[in-house]
């Protein structure tokens, strides 16, 4: 799964810090096979999470975690636009 974020001007560092904290917690979840944060080399306000999960059920459980819920509740303060989620299947 890939999630793309575009921070509001001046919020890129705060967004990166918050997402980095979420990464640490998420990597401890059962079913999380990979959870990596990336930053666009040309635009520091553009970030991307690349996630790999054992199953869609594990992903659904992740979305119920308090830190996932809290981020979604406050994302509009940090983001210039809604984040974009794309789910990929490994071939």
N, C-alpha and C positions, 0 to 999 in steps of 0.2 A: 504494500500500500504506500502511496505517496501523498503527502499533504503539503501544499504550497501556501505560504503566508507572505503578505506584503504589509509591513509595519507602517503605521502613520509616521510622518516625518518626526524625527527625534526619538522614536520609540524602538528602534532596531536593537539597541543594546539591551534594553529591558526585556523585550520579547525573547531575545536569544538567551538571556539569563533564566527566564521563567521556563522556556522550553528545555533548556539544559537540565534544570532541576527535575522536570517531568521525566526526562530521559533516564536519569539515575533511578528514579522510583519504578518506572515502567520495566526496565531491564530485569528487575527482581520478580516480576509477575510470572506465574506459571503460564507457559504457552508463548511467551515472548522469545522469539528466536533472534531478533535483531531490531534495534531502535536507534537510528543514527540521525543526528541533526547536521544539516549542511547550510552554508551561506553562499549566496551568489557572489562571485569574485568581482563583479562590476557594480553591484548595488547591495550595500550592506543591510538595507532594509528588507531584502528578499531572502526568506529562509525556507528550507524544505526538510521535512521529516521523511525518512524512508524506513518503513516498518515491515518486519516479517513475523508472521504469527503461525503457530502450529495449526490453528483452525479458526473459522469464523466465530465459533463459540468463544474462544479465548479473546478474540478482538471485541466481541460484544461485552464480555466481562470487563475488559479494560475500560470501556466507555462508561462503566458504572463506578469506577474508582473516584474517590473524593477529589483528587487533583485533576482528573479529566473533567469532571463536572464543573469544578471551580474555574478552570481555564475557559471552558465554553461560556460560562456565565459572564466573564469579564473580557472576553476576546475583543468585543467591539471597541473597547477603550484603546486597545493597542493596535488594531488592524485598520488599514485604509479601506479594505474590501473583505468580503467573506473569504474564508480560507477554502481552497479547492482540494477535494479529496478524489483520488483515483485509486481503484482497487485493481491490482494486476494478478494474473495467474502465472505461476512459474511453469515453463514448458520443459 
